[in-house]
């Protein structure tokens, strides 16, 4: 079975005279030719959407959704330090995702609407 991504990586690396820093980035086990790079990029979208929701009134915040976001972020932050290669970018996005969910839950609790 032919794997396309390693062939694409090899072709991209051979096309230009990359600087040592760029070459190291492109060849890294968590570089742009792996899921370890793209997963955090997509997960930032969820985190930014949750941060944008900080403007919402507390009545419109879903406690179950925020609990899922907070727990997912905090649990996966820990997992990012266990997997190989260690993915600091994914750990950072999960940490901020967990923080944003916890803050939303805190806002609901402060307004006395946590169980709504």
N, CA and C atoms as an extended XYZ file, in Angstrom:
348
Properties=species:S:1:pos:R:3:atomname:S:1:resname:S:1:resid:I:1 pbc="F F F"
N         0.838       -1.176        0.000 N   UNK     1
C         0.000        0.000        0.000 CA  UNK     1
C         0.888        1.247        0.000 C   UNK     1
N         0.608        2.141       -0.917 N   UNK     2
C         1.384        3.378       -1.034 CA  UNK     2
C         0.823        4.403       -0.060 C   UNK     2
N         1.710        4.977        0.747 N   UNK     3
C         1.302        6.029        1.671 CA  UNK     3
C         1.624        7.374        1.044 C   UNK     3
N         0.613        8.200        0.905 N   UNK     4
C         0.739        9.462        0.183 CA  UNK     4
C         1.493       10.522        0.982 C   UNK     4
N         1.235       10.620        2.273 N   UNK     5
C         1.825       11.697        3.072 CA  UNK     5
C         3.357       11.629        3.100 C   UNK     5
N         3.969       10.457        3.344 N   UNK     6
C         5.442       10.430        3.297 CA  UNK     6
C         6.010       10.799        1.923 C   UNK     6
N         5.303       10.405        0.861 N   UNK     7
C         5.753       10.783       -0.486 CA  UNK     7
C         5.643       12.295       -0.690 C   UNK     7
N         4.551       12.875       -0.225 N   UNK     8
C         4.356       14.318       -0.330 CA  UNK     8
C         5.415       15.066        0.484 C   UNK     8
N         5.699       14.575        1.679 N   UNK     9
C         6.714       15.201        2.528 CA  UNK     9
C         8.075       15.157        1.837 C   UNK     9
N         8.410       14.018        1.283 N   UNK    10
C         9.691       13.873        0.597 CA  UNK    10
C         9.785       14.813       -0.606 C   UNK    10
N         8.686       14.937       -1.327 N   UNK    11
C         8.677       15.821       -2.498 CA  UNK    11
C         8.816       17.288       -2.089 C   UNK    11
N         8.095       17.696       -1.066 N   UNK    12
C         8.172       19.083       -0.591 CA  UNK    12
C         9.576       19.393       -0.088 C   UNK    12
N        10.161       18.470        0.660 N   UNK    13
C        11.515       18.687        1.174 CA  UNK    13
C        12.547       18.761        0.056 C   UNK    13
N        12.296       18.069       -1.056 N   UNK    14
C        13.235       18.071       -2.175 CA  UNK    14
C        13.049       19.234       -3.136 C   UNK    14
N        11.938       19.960       -3.030 N   UNK    15
C        11.638       21.028       -3.990 CA  UNK    15
C        12.481       22.280       -3.787 C   UNK    15
N        12.797       22.602       -2.556 N   UNK    16
C        13.475       23.856       -2.247 CA  UNK    16
C        14.727       23.588       -1.414 C   UNK    16
N        15.539       24.606       -1.327 N   UNK    17
C        16.692       24.551       -0.445 CA  UNK    17
C        16.252       25.145        0.898 C   UNK    17
N        15.602       24.320        1.712 N   UNK    18
C        15.024       24.773        2.980 CA  UNK    18
C        16.119       25.141        3.972 C   UNK    18
N        15.849       26.135        4.788 N   UNK    19
C        16.786       26.468        5.855 CA  UNK    19
C        16.774       25.315        6.860 C   UNK    19
N        17.825       25.172        7.655 N   UNK    20
C        17.851       24.082        8.633 CA  UNK    20
C        16.672       24.121        9.611 C   UNK    20
N        16.240       25.320        9.980 N   UNK    21
C        15.114       25.448       10.915 CA  UNK    21
C        13.821       24.963       10.249 C   UNK    21
N        13.593       25.406        8.999 N   UNK    22
C        12.384       24.987        8.279 CA  UNK    22
C        12.399       23.485        8.020 C   UNK    22
N        13.558       22.944        7.649 N   UNK    23
C        13.667       21.508        7.394 CA  UNK    23
C        13.381       20.708        8.661 C   UNK    23
N        13.915       21.180        9.786 N   UNK    24
C        13.682       20.500       11.061 CA  UNK    24
C        12.187       20.511       11.397 C   UNK    24
N        11.514       21.651       11.157 N   UNK    25
C        10.077       21.765       11.398 CA  UNK    25
C         9.295       20.810       10.501 C   UNK    25
N         9.639       20.757        9.217 N   UNK    26
C         8.916       19.903        8.274 CA  UNK    26
C         9.147       18.415        8.523 C   UNK    26
N        10.299       18.070        9.102 N   UNK    27
C        10.605       16.664        9.372 CA  UNK    27
C        10.227       16.218       10.775 C   UNK    27
N         9.788       17.138       11.607 N   UNK    28
C         9.492       16.825       13.010 CA  UNK    28
C         8.361       15.795       13.115 C   UNK    28
N         8.435       14.881       14.103 N   UNK    29
C         7.378       13.871       14.277 CA  UNK    29
C         6.001       14.473       14.595 C   UNK    29
N         5.966       15.738       15.008 N   UNK    30
C         4.686       16.424       15.240 CA  UNK    30
C         4.562       17.613       14.296 C   UNK    30
N         5.178       17.513       13.127 N   UNK    31
C         5.176       18.602       12.160 CA  UNK    31
C         3.929       18.625       11.289 C   UNK    31
N         3.929       19.486       10.262 N   UNK    32
C         2.728       19.699        9.452 CA  UNK    32
C         2.315       18.510        8.579 C   UNK    32
N         3.106       17.476        8.536 N   UNK    33
C         2.715       16.286        7.778 CA  UNK    33
C         2.130       15.207        8.682 C   UNK    33
N         1.715       15.604        9.887 N   UNK    34
C         1.132       14.652       10.836 CA  UNK    34
C        -0.156       15.208       11.431 C   UNK    34
N        -0.941       14.342       11.999 N   UNK    35
C        -2.155       14.743       12.695 CA  UNK    35
C        -1.829       15.527       13.952 C   UNK    35
N        -0.649       15.312       14.497 N   UNK    36
C        -0.234       16.012       15.710 CA  UNK    36
C        -0.157       17.522       15.493 C   UNK    36
N         0.027       17.955       14.259 N   UNK    37
C         0.074       19.377       13.939 CA  UNK    37
C        -1.324       19.934       13.689 C   UNK    37
N        -2.135       19.204       12.914 N   UNK    38
C        -3.431       19.732       12.478 CA  UNK    38
C        -4.515       19.641       13.546 C   UNK    38
N        -4.443       18.683       14.424 N   UNK    39
C        -5.445       18.542       15.477 CA  UNK    39
C        -5.524       19.796       16.350 C   UNK    39
N        -4.407       20.333       16.845 N   UNK    40
C        -4.501       21.558       17.639 CA  UNK    40
C        -5.032       22.749       16.840 C   UNK    40
N        -4.665       22.813       15.558 N   UNK    41
C        -5.134       23.933       14.738 CA  UNK    41
C        -6.663       23.954       14.671 C   UNK    41
N        -7.267       22.802       14.498 N   UNK    42
C        -8.722       22.714       14.417 CA  UNK    42
C        -9.348       22.924       15.798 C   UNK    42
N        -8.709       22.399       16.826 N   UNK    43
C        -9.265       22.513       18.176 CA  UNK    43
C        -9.262       23.953       18.680 C   UNK    43
N        -8.352       24.785       18.171 N   UNK    44
C        -8.365       26.201       18.526 CA  UNK    44
C        -9.678       26.849       18.103 C   UNK    44
N       -10.284       26.369       17.015 N   UNK    45
C       -11.571       26.926       16.563 CA  UNK    45
C       -12.637       26.753       17.638 C   UNK    45
N       -12.690       25.586       18.262 N   UNK    46
C       -13.648       25.345       19.345 CA  UNK    46
C       -13.342       26.265       20.520 C   UNK    46
N       -12.085       26.399       20.854 N   UNK    47
C       -11.686       27.234       21.982 CA  UNK    47
C       -12.021       28.701       21.724 C   UNK    47
N       -11.725       29.197       20.530 N   UNK    48
C       -12.038       30.594       20.212 CA  UNK    48
C       -13.543       30.836       20.204 C   UNK    48
N       -14.315       29.863       19.731 N   UNK    49
C       -15.778       30.001       19.764 CA  UNK    49
C       -16.269       30.084       21.203 C   UNK    49
N       -15.682       29.284       22.079 N   UNK    50
C       -16.079       29.308       23.489 CA  UNK    50
C       -15.671       30.629       24.142 C   UNK    50
N       -14.513       31.156       23.780 N   UNK    51
C       -14.083       32.450       24.311 CA  UNK    51
C       -15.002       33.557       23.796 C   UNK    51
N       -15.425       33.454       22.549 N   UNK    52
C       -16.365       34.438       21.998 CA  UNK    52
C       -17.685       34.403       22.761 C   UNK    52
N       -18.071       33.243       23.250 N   UNK    53
C       -19.322       33.096       24.001 CA  UNK    53
C       -19.262       33.752       25.383 C   UNK    53
N       -18.115       34.291       25.773 N   UNK    54
C       -18.029       34.996       27.055 CA  UNK    54
C       -18.921       36.234       27.068 C   UNK    54
N       -19.309       36.712       25.891 N   UNK    55
C       -20.190       37.871       25.786 CA  UNK    55
C       -21.664       37.502       25.986 C   UNK    55
N       -21.971       36.210       25.903 N   UNK    56
C       -23.361       35.773       26.059 CA  UNK    56
C       -23.851       35.974       27.485 C   UNK    56
N       -25.146       36.268       27.642 N   UNK    57
C       -25.706       36.281       28.994 CA  UNK    57
C       -25.672       34.862       29.572 C   UNK    57
N       -25.589       34.774       30.886 N   UNK    58
C       -25.439       33.459       31.519 CA  UNK    58
C       -26.642       32.542       31.269 C   UNK    58
N       -27.807       33.103       30.974 N   UNK    59
C       -28.980       32.269       30.695 CA  UNK    59
C       -28.793       31.452       29.413 C   UNK    59
N       -27.961       31.919       28.514 N   UNK    60
C       -27.760       31.232       27.239 CA  UNK    60
C       -26.594       30.243       27.263 C   UNK    60
N       -25.924       30.131       28.383 N   UNK    61
C       -24.798       29.192       28.500 CA  UNK    61
C       -25.350       27.839       28.919 C   UNK    61
N       -24.960       26.796       28.194 N   UNK    62
C       -25.396       25.440       28.495 CA  UNK    62
C       -24.392       24.798       29.462 C   UNK    62
N       -24.847       24.492       30.666 N   UNK    63
C       -23.958       23.940       31.696 CA  UNK    63
C       -23.359       22.600       31.289 C   UNK    63
N       -24.156       21.733       30.678 N   UNK    64
C       -23.655       20.408       30.277 CA  UNK    64
C       -22.599       20.543       29.177 C   UNK    64
N       -22.839       21.432       28.243 N   UNK    65
C       -21.869       21.655       27.173 CA  UNK    65
C       -20.559       22.183       27.746 C   UNK    65
N       -20.641       23.139       28.649 N   UNK    66
C       -19.438       23.724       29.237 CA  UNK    66
C       -18.708       22.728       30.129 C   UNK    66
N       -19.457       21.873       30.801 N   UNK    67
C       -18.816       20.826       31.608 CA  UNK    67
C       -18.047       19.872       30.706 C   UNK    67
N       -18.632       19.528       29.557 N   UNK    68
C       -17.947       18.642       28.600 CA  UNK    68
C       -16.693       19.312       28.044 C   UNK    68
N       -16.788       20.588       27.721 N   UNK    69
C       -15.629       21.320       27.203 CA  UNK    69
C       -14.532       21.405       28.263 C   UNK    69
N       -14.927       21.734       29.492 N   UNK    70
C       -13.943       21.863       30.573 CA  UNK    70
C       -13.260       20.528       30.861 C   UNK    70
N       -14.037       19.469       31.025 N   UNK    71
C       -13.448       18.160       31.330 CA  UNK    71
C       -12.605       17.636       30.183 C   UNK    71
N       -13.101       17.792       28.981 N   UNK    72
C       -12.335       17.348       27.812 CA  UNK    72
C       -10.998       18.069       27.748 C   UNK    72
N       -11.032       19.379       27.921 N   UNK    73
C        -9.791       20.151       27.864 CA  UNK    73
C        -8.802       19.749       28.938 C   UNK    73
N        -9.279       19.583       30.158 N   UNK    74
C        -8.368       19.263       31.262 CA  UNK    74
C        -7.833       17.835       31.178 C   UNK    74
N        -8.698       16.892       30.817 N   UNK    75
C        -8.252       15.497       30.691 CA  UNK    75
C        -7.238       15.354       29.562 C   UNK    75
N        -7.526       15.954       28.409 N   UNK    76
C        -6.625       15.824       27.268 CA  UNK    76
C        -5.335       16.610       27.443 C   UNK    76
N        -5.353       17.632       28.291 N   UNK    77
C        -4.087       18.332       28.586 CA  UNK    77
C        -3.102       17.345       29.200 C   UNK    77
N        -3.564       16.576       30.142 N   UNK    78
C        -2.702       15.570       30.786 CA  UNK    78
C        -2.230       14.528       29.779 C   UNK    78
N        -3.142       14.066       28.936 N   UNK    79
C        -2.804       13.027       27.960 CA  UNK    79
C        -1.721       13.511       26.984 C   UNK    79
N        -1.715       14.791       26.658 N   UNK    80
C        -0.739       15.326       25.704 CA  UNK    80
C         0.696       15.182       26.187 C   UNK    80
N         0.872       15.078       27.495 N   UNK    81
C         2.217       14.906       28.042 CA  UNK    81
C         2.603       13.438       28.178 C   UNK    81
N         1.663       12.537       27.912 N   UNK    82
C         1.912       11.105       28.031 CA  UNK    82
C         2.218       10.486       26.673 C   UNK    82
N         1.601       11.019       25.613 N   UNK    83
C         1.782       10.449       24.283 CA  UNK    83
C         3.175       10.753       23.742 C   UNK    83
N         3.582        9.994       22.754 N   UNK    84
C         4.840       10.221       22.070 CA  UNK    84
C         4.538       10.504       20.613 C   UNK    84
N         4.992       11.596       20.039 N   UNK    85
C         5.804       12.633       20.657 CA  UNK    85
C         4.940       13.527       21.552 C   UNK    85
N         5.569       14.087       22.587 N   UNK    86
C         4.867       15.021       23.466 CA  UNK    86
C         4.422       16.195       22.602 C   UNK    86
N         3.137       16.529       22.700 N   UNK    87
C         2.577       17.555       21.825 CA  UNK    87
C         2.204       18.785       22.657 C   UNK    87
N         3.126       19.728       22.752 N   UNK    88
C         2.908       20.921       23.563 CA  UNK    88
C         1.828       21.821       22.975 C   UNK    88
N         1.733       21.855       21.666 N   UNK    89
C         0.710       22.669       21.017 CA  UNK    89
C        -0.691       22.156       21.365 C   UNK    89
N        -0.875       20.858       21.314 N   UNK    90
C        -2.163       20.259       21.675 CA  UNK    90
C        -2.439       20.434       23.166 C   UNK    90
N        -1.403       20.350       23.983 N   UNK    91
C        -1.575       20.563       25.427 CA  UNK    91
C        -2.028       21.994       25.704 C   UNK    91
N        -1.448       22.953       25.007 N   UNK    92
C        -1.816       24.359       25.214 CA  UNK    92
C        -3.270       24.620       24.839 C   UNK    92
N        -3.684       24.118       23.682 N   UNK    93
C        -5.069       24.357       23.261 CA  UNK    93
C        -6.046       23.666       24.208 C   UNK    93
N        -5.713       22.467       24.660 N   UNK    94
C        -6.597       21.775       25.601 CA  UNK    94
C        -6.657       22.496       26.943 C   UNK    94
N        -5.537       23.028       27.391 N   UNK    95
C        -5.515       23.776       28.645 CA  UNK    95
C        -6.427       24.999       28.563 C   UNK    95
N        -6.314       25.762       27.482 N   UNK    96
C        -7.164       26.944       27.323 CA  UNK    96
C        -8.625       26.554       27.109 C   UNK    96
N        -8.851       25.428       26.466 N   UNK    97
C       -10.214       24.946       26.303 CA  UNK    97
C       -10.818       24.618       27.668 C   UNK    97
N       -10.045       23.947       28.513 N   UNK    98
C       -10.508       23.626       29.859 CA  UNK    98
C       -10.752       24.872       30.688 C   UNK    98
N        -9.849       25.838       30.588 N   UNK    99
C       -10.018       27.097       31.322 CA  UNK    99
C       -11.266       27.852       30.883 C   UNK    99
N       -11.500       27.906       29.582 N   UNK   100
C       -12.670       28.643       29.100 CA  UNK   100
C       -13.959       27.971       29.553 C   UNK   100
N       -13.987       26.640       29.545 N   UNK   101
C       -15.165       25.917       30.039 CA  UNK   101
C       -15.370       26.125       31.529 C   UNK   101
N       -14.291       26.087       32.302 N   UNK   102
C       -14.395       26.316       33.757 CA  UNK   102
C       -14.871       27.733       34.044 C   UNK   102
N       -14.374       28.694       33.287 N   UNK   103
C       -14.791       30.076       33.508 CA  UNK   103
C       -16.280       30.259       33.183 C   UNK   103
N       -16.742       29.622       32.117 N   UNK   104
C       -18.166       29.709       31.784 CA  UNK   104
C       -19.012       29.086       32.893 C   UNK   104
N       -18.565       27.952       33.421 N   UNK   105
C       -19.294       27.322       34.530 CA  UNK   105
C       -19.267       28.216       35.772 C   UNK   105
N       -18.147       28.872       36.007 N   UNK   106
C       -18.048       29.801       37.135 CA  UNK   106
C       -19.045       30.947       36.966 C   UNK   106
N       -19.166       31.462       35.756 N   UNK   107
C       -20.135       32.533       35.494 CA  UNK   107
C       -21.558       32.061       35.793 C   UNK   107
N       -21.880       30.831       35.368 N   UNK   108
C       -23.216       30.276       35.643 CA  UNK   108
C       -23.422       30.118       37.146 C   UNK   108
N       -22.422       29.610       37.839 N   UNK   109
C       -22.518       29.404       39.288 CA  UNK   109
C       -22.688       30.739       40.005 C   UNK   109
N       -21.924       31.733       39.576 N   UNK   110
C       -21.986       33.051       40.191 CA  UNK   110
C       -23.370       33.692       40.004 C   UNK   110
N       -24.010       33.397       38.886 N   UNK   111
C       -25.346       33.945       38.624 CA  UNK   111
C       -26.442       33.091       39.273 C   UNK   111
N       -26.060       31.984       39.902 N   UNK   112
C       -27.040       31.109       40.556 CA  UNK   112
C       -27.828       30.271       39.584 C   UNK   112
N       -27.275       30.013       38.390 N   UNK   113
C       -27.989       29.274       37.337 CA  UNK   113
C       -27.273       27.998       36.939 C   UNK   113
N       -26.360       27.529       37.737 N   UNK   114
C       -25.523       26.398       37.336 CA  UNK   114
C       -26.333       25.148       37.021 C   UNK   114
N       -27.387       24.893       37.739 N   UNK   115
C       -28.173       23.667       37.527 CA  UNK   115
C       -29.317       23.855       36.544 C   UNK   115
N       -29.368       25.001       35.855 N   UNK   116
C       -30.431       25.248       34.885 CA  UNK   116
C       -30.180       24.488       33.599 C   UNK   116
